[in-house]
Amino acid sequence: MHIAPCHRCGLKAGCAQNEIFREKVRGLGARSVRFACPILAREIRPGRRIIMHAKFATGGPYEDYWVGSFDVPATILDVQDRYRFTALIDEAALSREQWRDLKAYARAPDSVRIRGRVHHSRIVRFLDEPDQITTEAR
């Protein structure tokens, strides 16, 4: 059974919500269930430090096209409906090659912003760091 938002949640390891909701809907014949998670809603907030799964693409119409991904530390800038967010990736955590590949998406020379609404399942884990306030324009 697919339980959203528990599916691929960064908090799933130490959370009992999944089993509680699985027991509540057992026997209903549902394949997919969605509920509002107060734990995830509390944790995913602007300024929160996370490790997220970032994807990028290189190449163009006349070159080999390659899609890659890696886990990077970032700061959540904004949270939208259903646990979707935008984030600012830390440049210092990227290798020179990774930064070069992501540079095409940079708004400013010293930052890369994940544009659009990224699903919470991109969060690998939440960091035990104090929240950061960023002056990045939304």
Buried (B, 14 or more C-beta within 10 A) or exposed (E): EEBBBBBBBBBEEEBEBBEEBEEEBEEEEEEEBBBEBEBBEEBBEBEBBBBBBBEBEBEEEEEEEEEEEBEBBBBBBEBEEEBBBBBBBBBEBBEEEBBEBBEEBBEEEEBBBBEEBBEBBBBBEBEEEEEEEBEEEE
